[in-house]
Amino acid sequence: MSTTSNTQGTTAGPRRYETMEQAAQRTQLSVRTIRRFIASGRLTGYRLNQRNVRLDPADVDALFTPTTTWAGGGK
């Protein structure tokens, strides 16, 4: 098994991918929402062939931003 080195001299394992269904289940989003993020350019999909698209979990996680305020409507 091959590993790659980064600039700090440590090694990283092979890149892991997940399906849109796995990403949707893990993040509690719908597959349709995941597809919308890919279509809008907010998320990168990696095409294996004509039918199969995989996602980098780190890219999916990067969609979420920490927040301490709630800007929702209501009283």
Secondary structure, DSSP 8 states (H G I E B T S, - for coil): ---EE-TTS-EE-----EEHHHHHHHHT--HHHHHHHHHHTSS-EEESSSS-EEE-HHHHHTT----S----S--
